Amino acid sequence: MRYREKIVAFDALVAIARRSHEAGKRLVFTNGCFDLLHIGHVRSLETARAAGDLLVVGVNSDASVSRLKGPTRPLVPEDARAEVLAALESVSHVTIFDDDTPARLISALEPDVLVKGGDWAAEDVVGRDVVEHTGGRVLIVPLTEGFSTTELLERARSGSKH
């Protein structure tokens, strides 16, 4: 599959999830802005993929990122962010969503594993109730120290290397 074909709309993704569940595959879901893809993201996505048979990544739309992070974000347009993620071997499918949270996506996909970074407490993860209700689990992946988009932007602004 060419990597651009991994980028799918909501309805197509719901059909993919249904077929995956019917085939007994473990569907893993994670989401984020992924404004500047860095090693922390790559490691988190690798860990997420290892938790199941396919990894679906929800990417916040440009409008959603602006609402969540402020008017100067995102730095990278949604289509480009989705394409970079789709190019990663660990990622099975990518979808762009416009809501501020992935709640609607999670409810529709019913993932077996819901993955978030270590900056989240499991009880605060959006969609945790849906996933646990259907027998799934939440996996919190440790952050990679020194690598967050906010930290990278602050270093770039200050001219600091590490």
ABEGO torsion letter per residue (X at the ends): XBAAAABBBAAAAAAAAAAAAAAGBBBBBBBEAGABBBAAAAAAAAAAAAABABBBBBBBBAAAAAAAAEAAOBABBAAAAAAAAAABAABABBBBBABABAAAAAAAAGBABBBBBAABBAAABBGAAAAAAAGBBBBBBBBBBGBBAAAAAAAAAAGBAX
